[in-house]
Amino acid sequence: MCGLQTAKRNHDKESVYALPLISELHDRIRGAEWFTTLDLRGAYNLVRMKEGEEWKTAFRTRYGHYEYLVMPFGLTNAPATFQALVNDVLREFLDIFAVAYLDDILIYSKTEEEHKSHVKQVLRALKKAHLLVKLEKCEFHKKKVKFLGYILTTSGIQMDESKVKAVQDWPQPKNVKEIQSFLGFANFYRRFIEGYSKITAPLTSMTKKDQPFHWGIEAESSFQELKRRFTSAPILATFDPERQIVLETDASDYAIGMCISQPDDEGRLRPVAFYSRKMIPAELNYEIHDKELLAIVTAFDEWRVYLEGSKYPVKVYTDHKNLLYFTTTKELNRRQVRWSETLSRYNFEISYRKGNDNAKADALSRRVDHSKDTKAPPGSILRLNPDGSMRYNDSVLAATFTISDQDQERQLIRAYQKDRLAREIKKKPENYPAFEIQDSGLILYKGLVYVANSAKDTILRRYHEEMPAGHQGIDKTLERISRLYYFPQMNKSVRE
């Protein structure tokens, strides 16, 4: 008997308890050699309905009127409630040697002996909570297991063979609904497919509203190419924060694509994930250099949890020639300013892609072999390194977060006259490589405006009291000031 709970969903207050991200669960197994998967028996029915609330699950049939004593499938908060239960039971093991997604549990370990101990600990915890497993759906002490639609191995993550076969056997779609069904199925594995959005563009364009259905050469080519990519998809490596990170990005006329990779123990570059998407209508009108930078910014946003605070500078390979624009531009539009803010959080270096047309590398080398370092204009997002690669230009923050009050700017410059450090910097700038003197007379410290001691109270009052900021408190005021300005003992001064 099956009861439809849809009508009751609108009356439930939705729980804010979040389900884990499947991609995040995969990141936990780095270095694991042994795996065990468990499937809980009964799932949602293991949770007792609160006494007196059973009537909310009531349903009627021709045999009579019934209500559930245990939590049924279909309730708004059923997944969140069950996830909370499993997390509570396995709390001391989660993300150490076990992960759980609803009724699916994965135990992972580096050695066989360690693994046996881990499995026993999890089973004891389940027994104590009166949770049972389906023995026929469990796999114990394996080097290769199926978990949440993926195959986990000692060398990485790969597609489920049965899902790959399903794609291979998929018949040609006959209407828009069948195209949507195919793309919905394939989309689950898009992280394995390089340039997924570009490949599927002819198919996705056919799903637009009021678009007449016509299966032409482009659609067939896209359909077959995606099938081919499924059979040749790589085994994805598990992300390791201790290894070098490599990003490869690309922008076409209508899509952006990217890949995050890391070297293995033998130095071979292995993909961790692929990502791509179609450009929105506004992005289609961007200049090519903006499209290239859009791809980089999107990559950093998509994989922020991997890239922010990386141990080594992230190596970015892209179309270097187009990005040279951002080493010379002095004025940024609002969009580019936003991108600049995003990139300022990361430590990265951009280089031309290996194997690209030699003319690009030659043109680049001619730009950089005349000097030891190329000084970028303060307003440029990127600056050239002596080897021809590019990095974030620290000075851009001071140029984009401009001082709107010209009187205040002049006041800051006048204050330098009585400031000992400012006078020494102007007298012998070579002794202070972290500082830079702009044409206007402002002194920058690592891209931030240096404030003389006699002028810092003016800055403090402005940021704490001005209307846009309001009285935001110590931490918020400190964060806002440190975006643009620098002066010694800033933290202490703000708190006082």
N, C-alpha and C positions, 0 to 999 in steps of 0.2 A: 504494500500500500504506500502511495506517495502523496504527501500533503503539500500543497503549494502555499508558501509563506509570504509571497510577494506583497499581498495586501497589507500585511502587518508591518512591513519594513518601514513604511512612512510614519509609523507611530513610535518607533524606537528612537531613543537618543543615541546618536552614533558615538561609539567609543573612540577615543583618540589614541589607543594603544596601536602602535605601528607594527606591521609585519616586516620581517627582515628582508633586505634586498638579496635576491638570489646571487647576483654578481658579487656582493659583499661576502656572502657565505663562502664562495669559492676562494676568496683571498686568504681565508683562514688556514688553508691546508698546505701552505708553503712548506716544503721540505718533508712532507709526510710520505711514508713508504707503505703503510698498512692501513686498510680501511674496513669498516663494518657499517652496514646500513640496517636500520630498524624501521619497521612500519607498525604504528600503534593500532591495535584492534578496537574498533568501535568509534574512534575519533571523537566527534562532537557528542556522541551519546554517552561518553564517559563523564560528562558534566551534568550534575543534578540541577534541575530547575529550582529556583528559589521557592521555598514553601509559600504558598499563597499567590504565586505569580503564574502558576501553570495554566490558568485560564487564557493567558495571552497567546498560547499556542493552539488554542482550540480549533478543531475543524469538524465538519460534518460529512457523513457518508450516508448511503441508503441503508447502512446497517446500524447507524446510530451516531451519537455525538461523542467526540473523543478529545482528549487533551494530552500533551506530552508530559511525562514525569522527568524526562531528561532533555537536554538541549538538542533540538532537531537541526538538520541542515536547512539553510535558507534564511535564518534570522540575520538581521543586519550586523549584530555584534558577535555572531557565532565564531567567525575566524579569529577576531581579536581576543575574545574570551579564552578560546582554546590555546592560542599562542601564549597568552599570559600564564595559563596553567602549566604548559610544558616548560616554559622558561623558568618558572618558580621551582619546578621539580629538579631541573638540571642546572640551576643557578651557579653552583660552585664549579661546574665543568665547562660552561659555555665559553666559546672562543679560546679555550685552553687546549682541549682535545675533543670537543663535541660542538656541533651546531644543530639547530632544529628549525624546521619550517613546517608548522602545523603538525601533522602526524608522521612526518619523515624526519628521522634522526640519523646523523652521520657522525661516526667516531673515527678519529684519525690519529696516527702515531708515527714516530720515526723508527722505532724498533719493534720487533715481534713481541718480546717480553713486556715491553711498555704497553703495547696495544692490548694484550690479554688483561692486564691490570685495569686499563681504562674501560674496556668492555664490561668487566665485572662491576666496576663502580657505577656505571650507568644503569646496568640491569638491577643492581641493588636499590638504586634511587627510584626506579620505575616500580619495583615491587613494593617498596615502602609506601608509594603513593597509589597503590592498587591500579596501576596502568599495565595493561597486557599488550604483547606484541603478536603480530601474525607471523608465525615461524616460517610459513611457506613463502613469505615475501621478504625475509631477512637474508642478508649475506654476511658471513662472518670471516674475518681475517683474510681479506683479499688484497691483491695488488692492483686490482682494477674493478671498479664498481659503477653501477648506474645510480645517479642521484639527481633528482629534479630535472630530468630531461637531458642530462649531460653524462658523459663517461669520464670519470675521474681516474687518472693513472699516476704512476710515480713520475712520469715525465710531463704531465700537464693535463689540460682539459680538452676534450674533443666532443664532437657531435655524437648523439645517439644513432647507431647504425640503422635502427628501425625507422627513425625519422628521416634519415637521408634517403632510404629506400622509398619512403612514402612520397618524397619530393620527386624522385626519379620516375615513379609510376604515375605521377599526377597527370590526369588528362588535360588536354587543351581547354581552357575556360571558354564557355559559350556565351557568357553574359557578364555584366559588371559585378553581380553578386558573387559569381564564381572566381573572378579576378581578386576580389576583396578577400575571399576565403583562402586562396592560394597565398597572397601576400601576407595575410595574418599569420598563417602557419610558418612561412619562411622567415618572417620578421623576428621570430624568437631566436634565431641563430645569426642575426645580422652582425653580431660582434666577431663572427668568424669570417665574414665575407668582405674582402677589400673592395671599396667603391660600391657598396650595396645600393645606395640611393641613385648613383649614376646608372648602374645596371638596370634597376627597376623603373627608372623614370618613364619610359614609354608605357609601362603597365599602369603606374600610378596616375598618369595623365588621363587614362581612359576611365578612371573612377570619378572624375569630376562631375558635378551636377549638370544635367542637361547635355552631357557629352554623348553624341551618338556612338553606339558600339560598332567598331570595325576592327577586325583582327587582321592586321596587315603584316608586312615584312618586318617592321621595327618591333612590333609586339611579339612576333614569333622569335625573333633574334634575342630579345630580352628574356623571354621565357626559357629558351634553351640555354642561354649563357648562365642564367641563375642556377639551372639544374647542374650544369657542368661545374660551376664553382662549389656547389655542395659536395661533389665527389672529390674535389681536390683541396678542400679546406684544410688548413694546417691545425696541428695540435697547439693550443694556446698555452703559453707558459703562465705559471702563477706569479703574480707580482711580488717582487722582493725589494723592500726599501733600502737594502744594503748594496744594491747593484746600481750601476749607471743606467740612466733612463734616456731613451732615444724616441723622439717624436718625428714622424714623417707626415707632412701635410701637403695638400694639393687643392687647387681651386680650378674648376672648369667654368664654362659660361653659365651653368645652371645648378651646379652642386659643389659641395666641399667634402673632402674625404681626409681621413687621418688614421694613423696607426701608432700605437705605443708599443715599444719593444724594449727588451733587455738582453744583454749578452749572457750566454750560459757559461758553464765551467770551462768550456773549450774556446770561448770567445765568439761563438757563433750567435748572431743576432736572432732572437726568437720573438715573435709577436705575442703580446699580452692581450690585446684587443684591437678591433677595428671599429671605426665609427664614421658615418657619413650621413648627410641629409641634403635635401633639396633647398635651394635658396628661396626665401620668400620674395614676393614681387619687388619690394623696395631694394633688396640686396642684388637683384638681377641688374640694376642700373649702376652698381658700384664700378669704379675704375678697377683695372686689373690688380693694381697694387693694394687697393682696399680689400679686394676679394681674397688675396693671398694672406693679408694680415687677419682678416675675418676667420680664415681657417685655423690660424695659430691661436687666436683668442678663444675660439670655440673648443679647440683641443684642450687648452688649459682649464676652461670651465667644465668640460665633460669629465676630465680626469683630475679634478682639483685635489681630491683626497690622496692621490698618488704623487702629485707634482708639487704641492705647497710644502715648503720646508724640506725639499729633497736634499739628500746627503751630498750629492755632486751636482754641478750645473747641468741642467737638462739640455741635451743636444737636440736641436731642431733642424731638420733638413727640409728645405722647401725650394721654391723658385727664387733664388737669391737675387737675380737681376731686378725683378719687379719690386722687391722690398728695399732696394737701394734708395727709393724715393723717400723713405722715412728716415734716412740718415742726413737728408739735406733740407727737408721742409722746415720752415720756421713758424708757420701758422697751422694750427690744428682745428678742424671743425669739432662740433660737440661729440659726434660719434667717435672720432679718433681720440678725443680726450678721455672718454669712457674706457676705450680700449687701453689707453695708456695707464689708467688707474688699475685696471685688471692685471696688466702685465707687471706692474710695479711690485706685486706680491711674490713674484717668482724669480728664481735664479736660473737663467737660461742663456744659451748661446746659439745663434742661428748660422748655419753654414749652407753652402750650395750642395745639392744632392749629388752624391757620388755617381759617376757614370752619365751625368747630363752632358749636353752638348758642350764640347770644349770651348767653343766661342764664348760661352757665358763665363767660364772660369778665367779665360784670357782677359776678357773685358774687365773683370773684377780685379785681377791682379795688377792691371795697369793703374788702377785707382789707388792702390795701397802701397806700392813699392817705392813711393817717393818720400815717405816719412815713416818714423817709428810708430806713430799713433795718429789717427785722424780725429781731430777735435770736432765734435758735432755741434751744430747750433743748439742753443738751449731749448728751443721748441721742438726739436726732432725727437721721435719716439725711440729710434735706434741709433747706435753709433758703431763705427767700424773698428775692428781690432786689427793689429798689425798683420795677422795671418789671413785677413780677408773675411773672417767670420764677423758676425754682428752680435751685440749685446744690448740690453736695455740701457737707455741714456738717462742716468739719474737726474740730470738737470731738467728733464722735461716736466717734472712735478712742479718745480718752482716757476716754470714758464706757463704752465697751464692753469695752475691755481694762482692767478695773477693778483697782485695787490691793487684793488680797485681804487683806493684812495691815494691819489698822487701825492698829496700833502704828507701822508703817512710814509710813503716811500722815501720822500726827501728827508723826513725826520729820521728814518732809520739810517740813511747814508750820512747825515750830519753827526749822528751819535757815534759813528766810527772814528771821528776825529779825536774823541776823548777816550777811546777804548784801546787799551794796550795791545790786546791780541790782534785787533783789526789793523792797527798801525804796523805791527810786525809782519802781518800777512802781505800788506801792500808794499812794504819795504823789501822783503825777501820772500816772494811767493814760492820760490823753488824749495824752500824749507817746509812748506805746508802743502804737500801734494793732494791732500783731501779737500782743500779749499780752492775755490775758483772765483775770480773777480770778473763780473760781467761788465759790458760796455757802459751800462747805466751807473756803475759804481757799487751796486749791490754785491755782497760777498756771499757765495754759496758754500755750504758744507755738505758734501755728498748729495748735492741737488737741492738742499734745503736752505732757506734764507737765514743767514747768520744774524742774530739780534744782539747788539751791544748791551752791556749790563744796564746802562742808563735808560734804555728804551723798552726793556722787557715788561715793565709794569703796564705800559700802554697796550702792549699786545695782550697781556693777561686780562686786563679790564675789558678790552674790546671783545674777546672771544667768550668771556664769561657772561657779559651783560647784554651783548647785542641781540636784537629781536630774533633773527633767524635761528640763533643757537638757543636762546632762552637760558634759564638757570639749569644747566644740564648735569651739574654735579662734577666732582673732581675727575673721575675717569673719562667721562665724555669730553670735558673741556681739554684734558691732556691729549686725548686722541685727536681732536680737531686741530689743536695747535701744532702737534707733531707732524701733521700732514705736510705743512709748509715751512715751518720755522725750526730753527735749532738754536739753543743757547745752553751753556753748562748748567747742570743741576735743575733742569726743567721740571722734573717730577716734584722735587722739593718746593720749588717756587710756586707751582700750581696749587699744591696742598696748603701752603701757607696763605 
